[in-house]
Amino acid sequence: MDFSGIIKITDLNDFLNPSENCSVHNNMIHKSTENTAKVSLSDCLACSGCVTSAETVLLSQQSVETLHSHLSSNVPITMSLSQQSLISLSNHLSIPLSTLSRQIAFALRSKGINRVLPMTSTRDIILESAYQEFKQRLSNNTLPVLSSECPGWLCFALKKGDEKLVPLMSKCKTPMLAQREIYSVEGFHVAVMPCYDKKLEGVMDEGVDLVLTTTELLEFCSELSEESEFPEFFSSVVLKSSSLGYAEYVLNRAVKELYGEDFTPEFRPTRRRDVIEAEYKDLRFCIATGFQNIQNLIREIKTGKCRYSYIEIMACPMGCLNGGGQFRSSREEVTRIEAETSKFFKKSENLEVLGNLRELKLLNTNKLKW
């Protein structure tokens, strides 16, 4: 079975031009000093009224054309590449990841991109931040922790505005939003991500100026012939997950620190498709993908029947490798790529950037106020 790898916009019947008045949620309206009403784009996108129209306008702004328009400016441009995007592109072009990353770096620099960065080290820092948050929540008995890496799931949860749901969501920044701070990125920052909803995340919060999908990256640099230097995918931890690995990493760290034992989580299938779980004594972790599973878990949480300590949630079935901005793959192909993930990364125990963890503001309290 194949999944769609593209968003099509057609026959919208709720369209509002950006200049028209909002007819929903008066509490979103803010009066300026000129006594005129204004609604921020973040508020607009978080609204359940004309969100389809707002997203349509946003998609037209978050595009390859926007990047082209900035290339003629004197502002330095940095592009950060997600691991999922490069893995998908490597599989699509049948080019080894190490070779592809160098070819991509050369193509981007030849087009005027000043700096090209991987996001692996940032992911490692965020995973450690997620563990510290889980440890605090465990001591306060405010479980389960619901990961909020996936912007599709986050938007869905915040639109529901459920008082039992939102307080349980993780407040950790995503790697995309933390990349600028960790690497001291200056100028115009572009992130290449596996899904279109990351464009919403980029507009709703600081950290990135433009988000492109994997397919848009190939559209921007269609010719890959030369090779240049590109930072290796060094990681402080090698995970089996090709998405972000929150549940896998946090469970491993919790068992090691709380019980003093080495433990490699083995997630097993459940009776629900695309829901896998792992446990150690009283710690029970879950990875759930797809909105049907999300709705089932929400129902269990609200009725007090949820037995999980931590739930990693992604809207796309099978996770980020199957994101809407990726190249189309069958379920079998996604499974195969997932199994080969650990081969794409090199182990490093001494990442200097991890030493800066305490100095970074990785718990983004504004994230849940979209």
C-alpha positions as CSV (number, residue, x, y, z in Angstrom):
1,M,0.0,0.0,0.0
2,D,1.3,3.4,-1.0
3,F,0.8,6.7,0.9
4,S,0.4,10.0,-0.7
5,G,3.5,12.1,-0.8
6,I,2.0,15.4,-1.9
7,I,-0.6,17.9,-0.8
8,K,-3.2,19.1,-3.4
9,I,-5.2,22.2,-2.8
10,T,-8.4,22.4,-4.8
11,D,-12.0,23.5,-4.5
12,L,-11.7,25.3,-1.2
13,N,-15.0,26.8,-0.1
14,D,-14.0,28.6,3.0
15,F,-11.5,31.0,1.6
16,L,-10.9,34.3,3.3
17,N,-8.4,36.8,1.8
18,P,-5.8,38.0,4.3
19,S,-7.5,41.4,4.5
20,E,-11.0,40.1,5.3
21,N,-12.4,40.1,8.8
22,C,-12.2,37.1,11.0
23,S,-15.7,35.9,12.1
24,V,-14.5,33.3,14.6
25,H,-13.2,33.7,18.2
26,N,-13.4,37.3,19.3
27,N,-10.8,36.6,22.0
28,M,-8.2,36.3,19.2
29,I,-8.6,40.0,18.3
30,H,-6.0,42.3,19.7
31,K,-6.3,46.1,19.7
32,S,-3.2,48.0,18.5
33,T,-2.2,51.5,19.6
34,E,-4.0,52.8,16.5
35,N,-7.2,51.1,17.8
36,T,-7.3,48.7,14.9
37,A,-8.1,45.1,15.3
38,K,-5.3,42.6,14.4
39,V,-5.0,38.8,14.4
40,S,-1.6,37.2,14.3
41,L,-0.8,34.5,11.8
42,S,-0.1,32.1,14.8
43,D,-3.5,32.8,16.2
44,C,-5.1,32.3,12.8
45,L,-3.5,29.0,12.1
46,A,-4.4,27.7,15.6
47,C,-8.1,28.5,15.0
48,S,-10.5,25.9,13.8
49,G,-12.5,28.3,11.7
50,C,-10.9,29.1,8.3
51,V,-7.6,27.2,8.9
52,T,-7.7,25.6,5.5
53,S,-7.5,29.0,3.9
54,A,-4.8,30.2,6.2
55,E,-2.7,27.1,5.4
56,T,-3.2,27.7,1.7
57,V,-1.7,31.2,2.0
58,L,1.1,29.9,4.1
59,L,2.0,27.1,1.6
60,S,2.4,29.8,-1.1
61,Q,4.8,31.7,1.2
62,Q,6.8,28.7,2.3
63,S,8.1,27.7,-1.1
64,V,11.1,27.3,-3.3
65,E,10.2,30.6,-5.0
66,T,10.6,32.4,-1.6
67,L,14.1,30.9,-1.3
68,H,15.0,32.1,-4.8
69,S,13.8,35.6,-3.9
70,H,16.3,35.7,-0.9
71,L,19.3,34.5,-2.9
72,S,19.7,37.9,-4.5
73,S,20.0,39.6,-1.1
74,N,23.1,40.2,0.9
75,V,21.8,38.2,3.9
76,P,23.7,35.0,4.6
77,I,21.5,31.8,4.1
78,T,21.9,28.7,6.2
79,M,20.2,25.5,5.3
80,S,19.6,22.7,7.9
81,L,18.9,19.2,6.6
82,S,16.8,16.7,8.6
83,Q,18.0,13.1,8.8
84,Q,14.6,11.9,7.5
85,S,14.8,14.0,4.4
86,L,18.3,12.9,3.5
87,I,17.4,9.2,4.1
88,S,14.3,9.5,1.9
89,L,16.3,11.3,-0.8
90,S,19.1,8.7,-0.6
91,N,16.6,5.9,-1.1
92,H,14.8,7.7,-3.9
93,L,17.9,8.3,-5.9
94,S,19.7,5.1,-4.9
95,I,22.7,7.0,-3.8
96,P,24.6,6.2,-0.5
97,L,23.8,8.7,2.2
98,S,27.5,9.7,2.7
99,T,27.8,10.4,-1.1
100,L,24.4,12.1,-1.4
101,S,25.1,14.5,1.6
102,R,28.3,15.8,-0.1
103,Q,26.6,16.2,-3.4
104,I,23.7,18.1,-1.8
105,A,26.1,20.3,0.0
106,F,27.9,21.2,-3.2
107,A,24.7,21.8,-5.1
108,L,23.4,24.1,-2.4
109,R,26.6,26.1,-2.1
110,S,26.8,26.5,-5.8
111,K,23.3,28.0,-5.8
112,G,24.2,30.6,-3.1
113,I,23.6,28.8,0.2
114,N,26.3,29.9,2.6
115,R,26.1,27.2,5.2
116,V,24.8,23.7,5.1
117,L,24.2,21.8,8.4
118,P,22.9,18.4,9.5
119,M,20.4,18.2,12.4
120,T,21.7,15.0,14.1
121,S,23.5,16.7,17.0
122,T,20.6,19.0,17.7
123,R,18.3,15.9,17.8
124,D,20.6,14.4,20.4
125,I,20.4,17.5,22.6
126,I,16.6,17.6,22.4
127,L,16.3,13.9,23.2
128,E,18.3,14.5,26.4
129,S,16.1,17.5,27.2
130,A,13.1,15.2,26.7
131,Y,14.5,12.8,29.2
132,Q,15.0,15.5,31.8
133,E,11.4,16.6,31.3
134,F,10.2,13.0,31.7
135,K,12.2,12.6,34.9
136,Q,10.6,15.7,36.3
137,R,7.1,14.7,35.3
138,L,7.7,11.2,36.7
139,S,8.6,12.7,40.1
140,N,5.5,14.9,40.0
141,N,3.3,12.0,38.8
142,T,2.0,14.0,35.8
143,L,2.0,11.1,33.3
144,P,1.7,10.2,30.5
145,V,4.1,12.5,28.7
146,L,2.7,13.1,25.2
147,S,5.5,14.0,22.7
148,S,4.8,17.1,20.6
149,E,7.5,16.8,17.9
150,C,4.8,16.2,15.2
151,P,3.2,19.5,14.2
152,G,0.2,17.7,12.7
153,W,-0.6,16.1,16.0
154,L,0.2,19.2,18.0
155,C,-2.2,21.4,15.9
156,F,-4.9,18.7,16.3
157,A,-4.5,18.6,20.1
158,L,-4.4,22.4,20.5
159,K,-7.5,22.9,18.4
160,K,-9.3,20.5,20.6
161,G,-8.1,22.5,23.6
162,D,-8.9,19.7,26.0
163,E,-8.0,20.6,29.5
164,K,-7.0,16.9,30.2
165,L,-4.9,16.6,27.1
166,V,-2.8,19.8,26.7
167,P,-1.2,19.8,30.1
168,L,0.3,16.3,29.4
169,M,2.0,17.4,26.2
170,S,5.8,17.9,26.1
171,K,7.1,21.4,26.2
172,C,10.5,20.5,24.6
173,K,11.5,22.5,21.5
174,T,11.8,20.5,18.3
175,P,15.2,20.0,16.7
176,M,14.1,22.3,13.9
177,L,13.3,25.2,16.3
178,A,16.5,24.6,18.4
179,Q,18.9,24.4,15.4
180,R,19.4,28.2,15.2
181,E,20.2,28.6,18.9
182,I,22.5,25.5,19.1
183,Y,24.6,26.4,15.9
184,S,24.3,30.2,16.4
185,V,22.7,30.6,13.0
186,E,22.6,34.1,11.7
187,G,20.7,35.5,8.7
188,F,18.1,33.6,6.8
189,H,17.5,30.1,8.1
190,V,16.0,27.4,5.9
191,A,15.1,23.9,7.2
192,V,14.4,20.9,5.0
193,M,11.9,18.7,6.7
194,P,9.8,15.5,5.9
195,C,6.3,17.0,6.1
196,Y,4.3,20.1,5.1
197,D,3.0,20.7,8.6
198,K,6.5,21.7,9.6
199,K,5.8,24.9,7.6
200,L,3.1,25.7,10.1
201,E,5.5,25.1,13.0
202,G,8.1,27.4,11.3
203,V,5.6,30.3,11.1
204,M,4.1,29.7,14.6
205,D,7.5,29.9,16.4
206,E,10.9,31.4,16.1
207,G,14.0,29.4,15.0
208,V,13.5,29.1,11.2
209,D,12.5,31.5,8.5
210,L,11.5,29.1,5.7
211,V,10.7,25.4,5.7
212,L,11.0,23.2,2.5
213,T,10.0,19.6,2.2
214,T,12.2,16.8,0.9
215,T,10.7,16.9,-2.6
216,E,11.1,20.7,-2.7
217,L,14.8,20.3,-1.9
218,L,15.3,18.1,-5.0
219,E,13.3,20.6,-7.0
220,F,15.7,23.4,-5.8
221,C,18.9,21.5,-6.6
222,S,18.0,19.1,-9.4
223,E,21.6,18.5,-10.6
224,L,23.8,16.4,-8.2
225,S,27.1,15.7,-9.9
226,E,30.0,17.1,-7.7
227,E,31.0,16.4,-4.1
228,S,32.2,18.6,-1.4
229,E,32.7,18.5,2.4
230,F,29.6,17.9,4.6
231,P,29.6,17.3,8.3
232,E,29.2,13.6,9.1
233,F,26.2,12.3,10.9
234,F,27.9,11.9,14.2
235,S,25.5,11.1,17.0
236,S,25.9,10.7,20.8
237,V,23.3,7.9,20.5
238,V,22.4,5.6,17.7
239,L,18.7,4.8,17.6
240,K,16.6,2.3,15.6
241,S,13.9,4.9,14.9
242,S,14.1,6.9,11.8
243,S,11.7,9.4,13.1
244,L,13.0,11.1,16.2
245,G,13.3,8.3,18.7
246,Y,11.9,10.0,21.8
247,A,10.3,6.9,23.3
248,E,13.3,4.8,22.6
249,Y,15.8,7.2,24.0
250,V,13.9,8.3,27.1
251,L,13.1,4.7,28.1
252,N,16.8,3.7,27.7
253,R,17.9,6.6,29.8
254,A,15.2,6.1,32.5
255,V,16.2,2.4,33.0
256,K,19.9,3.3,33.1
257,E,19.5,6.1,35.6
258,L,16.6,4.9,37.7
259,Y,17.4,1.2,37.9
260,G,21.2,1.3,37.1
261,E,20.9,-1.3,34.3
262,D,21.7,-1.2,30.6
263,F,18.6,-1.7,28.5
264,T,18.0,-1.6,24.8
265,P,14.2,-1.1,24.2
266,E,12.6,-3.7,21.9
267,F,9.3,-2.3,20.7
268,R,6.8,-4.9,19.8
269,P,3.6,-4.7,17.8
270,T,0.2,-4.5,19.5
271,R,-3.2,-5.4,18.3
272,R,-3.5,-2.0,16.8
273,R,-1.7,-1.4,13.5
274,D,1.1,1.2,13.7
275,V,1.1,1.1,17.5
276,I,4.2,-0.5,19.1
277,E,5.2,-0.6,22.8
278,A,8.0,-1.5,25.1
279,E,8.2,-1.8,28.9
280,Y,10.6,-2.3,31.8
281,K,9.0,-3.0,35.2
282,D,6.6,-0.1,35.8
283,L,7.7,1.9,32.8
284,R,5.6,1.4,29.7
285,F,6.3,3.3,26.6
286,C,4.4,3.6,23.3
287,I,4.9,4.8,19.7
288,A,1.7,5.5,17.9
289,T,1.3,6.8,14.4
290,G,-1.8,7.7,12.4
291,F,-4.9,9.7,13.5
292,Q,-7.1,6.7,14.2
293,N,-4.6,5.5,16.8
294,I,-4.2,9.1,18.1
295,Q,-8.0,9.3,18.7
296,N,-8.0,5.9,20.4
297,L,-5.2,7.0,22.8
298,I,-7.0,10.3,23.6
299,R,-10.1,8.4,24.5
300,E,-8.1,6.1,26.8
301,I,-6.4,9.1,28.5
302,K,-9.7,11.0,29.0
303,T,-11.4,7.9,30.5
304,G,-8.4,7.1,32.8
305,K,-7.6,3.8,31.0
306,C,-4.2,4.7,29.6
307,R,-1.4,2.7,31.2
308,Y,1.5,4.3,29.3
309,S,4.2,6.5,30.9
310,Y,5.3,8.1,27.7
311,I,3.7,8.2,24.2
312,E,5.5,9.3,21.1
313,I,2.9,10.4,18.6
314,M,3.1,11.1,14.9
315,A,0.2,11.9,12.5
316,C,1.7,10.2,9.5
317,P,1.3,6.4,9.5
318,M,4.7,4.7,10.1
319,G,6.2,8.0,11.2
320,C,8.4,10.7,9.6
321,L,10.0,8.5,6.9
322,N,6.5,8.4,5.5
323,G,5.8,12.1,5.9
324,G,3.7,14.0,3.4
325,G,6.8,15.9,2.1
326,Q,8.8,12.7,1.4
327,F,9.1,10.7,-1.7
328,R,6.4,8.1,-1.9
329,S,7.2,4.7,-0.5
330,S,5.3,1.5,0.2
331,R,4.9,0.2,3.7
332,E,7.3,-2.5,3.0
333,E,9.9,0.0,1.7
334,V,9.5,2.2,4.8
335,T,10.0,-0.8,7.0
336,R,13.2,-1.8,5.1
337,I,14.6,1.8,5.4
338,E,13.7,1.9,9.1
339,A,15.7,-1.3,9.7
340,E,18.8,0.2,8.0
341,T,18.7,3.5,10.0
342,S,21.5,2.7,12.4
343,K,23.9,2.3,9.4
344,F,23.5,5.9,8.5
345,F,25.0,7.3,11.7
346,K,28.4,7.3,13.3
347,K,28.8,6.9,17.1
348,S,30.5,9.7,19.0
349,E,30.7,9.9,22.8
350,N,32.2,13.4,22.9
351,L,29.9,15.8,21.2
352,E,31.0,19.3,22.4
353,V,27.6,20.6,21.7
354,L,26.1,18.4,24.4
355,G,28.0,20.3,27.0
356,N,25.9,23.4,26.3
357,L,22.7,21.7,27.3
358,R,22.1,23.5,30.5
359,E,22.7,26.9,28.9
360,L,20.0,26.4,26.3
361,K,16.3,27.2,26.7
362,L,15.0,24.0,25.3
363,L,11.7,23.9,27.2
364,N,9.6,26.2,25.1
365,T,6.7,27.2,27.3
366,N,5.1,29.3,24.5
367,K,4.8,26.3,22.3
368,L,1.5,25.2,23.8
369,K,0.0,28.6,23.5
370,W,-0.2,28.6,19.7
